Amino acid sequence: MLARIIPSSTRGLPRAVPVARRFYAENAFNKKEKAHEDQYARQHEKAQLEKLRAQIAAKKKELADLEAAHAEQAAKDSGKA
């Protein structure tokens, strides 16, 4: 039924495919602004990675301390038995 409603000239046309577009113009100011934004993003990611590495190191130290305490407790328990 829709085929009868839609004109035949529009039925054969391909559908429009979305195209990636730039949201910044190609002038020097906008290139500089984009470069600053990219630099900020890289610095932010670097800071986040450093923070995560510090957290991982702290967790590894905590795990080593817990393993040492567990080994010590196991040695005490085996000595009593």
Buried (B, 14 or more C-beta within 10 A) or exposed (E): EEEEEEEEEEEEEEEEEEEEEEEEEEEEEEEEEEEEEEEEEEEEEEEEEEEEEEEEEEEEEEEEEEEEEEEEEEEEEEEEE
